Amino acid sequence: MSTLLALLPILPFTRPVRGSVTLPGSKSITNRALLLAALSTRTVTLHGALFSRDTRIMVTALRTLGFAVATDEAALTITITGRGGEIPVREATLGIGNAGTAARFLTAFVCLRPDGVYHFDGDEAMRRRPIGALLDALESQGARADSRHFPFTLRTAGLPGGAVALDASESSQLLSALLMVAPHARSPLTVRLKGETVSRPFVTMTERMVAQFAAAPADYAVEGDATAASYFATLVFLTRGSLQINGLHPGPDALQGDIAFCRLLADRQHLRLEGNTLTGCKVGCGGAGGIFRYNSSSCWRSLRAPGLSTYSPKGGMFSWPEYSRRDTLYSEWDMN
């Protein structure tokens, strides 16, 4: 029986919120940046990196594979010495917990070694998550896996390049994994999708980060988590308050699709977005009011709680909602 509380007491905000918050770094960007830094030809320092179970799993795996990785959690920095596509350790056991990015990205990453033997395993939950389609694609490049789910042993043969067919309908991470290692194949490697993939904004993030690291940066700034920012944006809107959100990157070059939530509130004049400061608009001062319709395939998590009862002015008890659909979420909120 679970020891987690089914209900959580929520203390209501009774006045406009004021102050500042600092966002954690984006997990999606941190784990991509770790791998891309390891693929680079120089030493790279990540600034504003997230330290969480998933990113620590990635750091540990890179060290196990022979990479020099220095971490400073107080300073939120991680420094990695890239090896230009070389995997130093020929045989290793990699425990990837339930970290989906680490699992998929590392599976493709180790295939750069022409004679590697790598044993992968994870939590019980990871053993039910998709990896088989990526292994099928890698086998077309000469790799051999003894299973189509975790745990498995992968014998690698390098990446000769050419056309690779991939079914990424279950996870965009399968596609992102190939996109990050493709520039290091022995000849140009192109990925041909079988059907569509999900979470397109994360594929775009990967493509843009590959281009960023192609410039061989010595320093790389990790954006603050845009999904976390959406909750604070909702708080500012509902209380008509003001928050400085450190780490928020709302510019047009932002990597995360979820930043669209803050932009949408600003576009509808429900809050003002000035740099990294959000200020709620008072009724009669430009707020659009009416029905707010939001349709997004990338921001469904952002809408789970803010539009429901997380910031209920009546307070009370909050039961975590569940959604069965994770493809496209339609939500209507009365904003008058």
N, C-alpha and C positions, 0 to 999 in steps of 0.2 A: 504494500500500500504506500502511495506517495506521501512523503512528509511535507510537501509543499502546501502552503495555504491556498485554498481554492478562492478565497476572497481577500482583498487587500484594502485596508482603510485609506481613503483619499481625503486629504485636507484641502478644502477649496481655497482658491485665490480670491480674496475679497477686495483687492485693490490692484491697480496697474502694476505689473511686474517691472522692476528696475534692476540694473546691475550688469554683470558680464559673466559669460561662461566660456569655457575652452572645450572645443570639440575633441574627441579622440581622433586619431588618424584613421583614414579609411582602411579597412582590412583588405578590401579588393585591390586597392592600389599598393598597399604595403607588400603583399605577397607577390604581386606581379613585379614590383620594383626589385624585390630580393632576387628573383630568378633572373631578371634582365641584367641586374648588376653583376651576378655571377657569370653571365654570358659575355660581359663586356671585356675590353682589353686593358682596363685600368682599375684602380681602386676608387670605389664610389661610396659616398656617405649619404645615407638617407636621413632627412631631417623631418621631425614631426611624425615619425613612424609609430604605428600601433603596436603595443605589446599586449598580446592576448594569447590564448591557448593555440589558436591556429597559426599565428605568426611565429610563436616560439617553436612550434612543430617544424615550420619551414626552416628556421635558423638552425635547429638541431640537425635536420636532414642535410642541409648544406655542409655543416661541419663534418658530419659522418661521411660525406662524399669527398672530403679533403679540402674544402674551401676555408680560407681564413675569414672569420666573421667576428667582429668586435661589437659588443652592444653596450649602450649606456642608457639604462631605463630612465634615470633622472633627467637626462638631457634629451630623451626621446630620439636618440640617434643609433643607427646601425651602419657599420662600415664593412664593406665586402670587397675582397680582392678578386677581381674577375680573372677568368682563365681563357677568355676568347673562344668558348665552345668546348674546351677540354674538360673531361670529368676525371679528376685525379685518381680516385679510388676505383679499382676494378670490380670488387665484390663488396656488397654491404647489405645490411638489414635496415629497412626504413619503416619505422612505426609512424603512421600518419593520423592516428586518432580518428576523429570525425571531420578532419579539415578537408573539405572538398577541393579547394584551390590547390592545396599542397599535394593531394592525391593525384589529381589529373595533371597538374603542371610538372611534377617530378617524374611521372611515368614517361612523358614525352622527353623530358630533359635528359634522363639517363641514357636514352637511345642514341645520343650523340656519340657515346663511346662504342667503338667497333667490337669490343670483346668483353663486355660487362656482364655480370651476373648480379641481379638485385632482387632481394626478397622483400615484398611489400605486405604489410598487414595494417589493420586499423581496428577501431572499436566495432562492436557488434552492429551498430547502426551503419557504419561505413560498408560493411559486408553486404548491405542491401542496396547500396547506391550504385548508379550506373558507371561502368568503366569499360565494359566489353567492346563498345563501338570504337573507342580510342585504341584498344589493343588490336582490333581488326585492322585499323588503319596503319598502325605501326608494324604489324606483321607483313603488310604489303611492302614495307621498307626493309624487311629482313629480320625483324625482331621475332622472338618466340616466347609466348607466355603459356604456363601450364594450367591456367584457369581463366575464366572470363569474369571473375569477381574476386574480391579480396577474401583471403590471402592468395597471392600468386608469386611465382618466381619468373622474372623477365630476363631473358638472355638477349643481349643487344648486338647489333651488327653495324652500327653507325646509321646515318641517314643518307642514302645515295641520291635522293631527290627525285624529281619527276612528279607525275600526277598522283594524288592520294585521294581516294573516295572516303568520305566520313559521314556517318549518320549522327548529327548533333541535336536531334530532336528532343532528347532527354535532358541535355545540359549544354549550355553555351561554353562551359569550361572545357569541354572536350575540344572544341574548335580553338579556343584561346590557347590551349596547350600547344597545339600544332603551329599556330601563328607565331608564337614566341621563339620556337626552335627552328622554324623554316629558314631563316637567313643563314643558319650555320650548317645546312645540308651541303653535301659535296657538290651538288649541282642544283639549280633552281627547283624549289619544291612548291607545288601549287596544290591547294585543297579544293576539291570538288564536293560540294554538299549534296547529300541525298535528301532531298526535301528541304524543309525549313529548320531553323534553329530557334530556340527560345532566348529571351533576355538579350535582344540585339544591342542595347546600350552597353552591355559589358563587353561585347565583341568589339564595338567601336572604341571603348576604353583601351582594350588590348592593342588594337591597331595603332592608336595614337601614341601609346607608351612605347611600342616597338620603334616608332619613328623618333621619339624623344631620345631614347637610349642609343639610337644609331649615331647621334651626335657626340657620343662618349662623354657625358657630363661627369665631372668630379663630385658634384653635389646635386642632390635631387630632393625637392620639397614634396612631401606627401600631403595631399589635401585633407582637411578635416572631413569627418564623415557626414555626408550630405543627408543621409537618412536620419541621423540623430538631429541634425539641424532642423528638419521639418517639424519635429515635436516642439522645439523652442519657438519656431516661427508661428505655430498654431497658438502657443501660449501668449505670444506678443499680440497676435490678432484678437484673441478672445478677451484679453484684459485691457486692450488698448494701451499697452505699456511700451517699454523700450529695453532692448538687450543688445549689448555688444557681444557678438559671437566670434570669439577668436578661433581662427582656423577655417572660417567660412570662405569659400572661394566661389563667388557667384558670377564671375566674369564669363564672357562668351567662350573662353578656352577651357572652361571647367571640364573635367573628365567624367564626372558622375552624373548619370541621368536624373537622379533624385533631386538635383538642384533645381529642376523645373518646378518643384513644389513651391519653393520660395519665390521664384520668378513669377509664377502664376498669381500668387497672392499680391505681389507688387504690381503686376500688370493690371489686375482688377482693382487696384487702388485700395486694397484692404490693409496694406502696410507700406511703409516707405523703406526702401533698401538703399542705404548709403554706405558704400564700402562694406564693412562687416557689421554694421549696426542696423538693426531692424526696429522700426517704430510703428506701432499700430495707429491707424487712422481713426479718429473719432467719428461718430455718426454725424453726418452733415458736412463733413470735411473731405469729401471726395470718395468715400467708400461707395462701392457700386451697389451693395445690398442685393436683394433678390435671391434667386436660386443659384447656387454655385455648383456647376457640373464639372466633374473631373474624371477623365478617362485616361488611364495610363497602364502600360504593360510593365513599366519599370519601377513604379513607385507604390506598389500595392501595400508594402509594409508600412509606408508612411501614413496610410489611411486607416490602419487597423484601429488605433486608439484615439488620435486627436479629434476626429470628427464624431466620436461616439461619447465616451464618458470620462476620458482621462482628465479633462479639464472642466468637468461639470461644475457650474457655479453652485450647485446644490451639495456638492461633496458626496458623502455616503460611501457605499461599497462598490467596488469595480470588479466584475468578472471578466477575465480575459476572453475576448471573442475569438472565434475560429472561422476561417474561410476555407471552403472546399475548392474554390476556383482560384488559381494563381496565374491565369493567363492574362485576362483583362478585367479590371475592376471598374465598375461604374458606381459613382457615389453622388448623391445630391444632399447638400446641406442648406437649410434655410438660414441666410446670413442677415436677415433684417433684425 
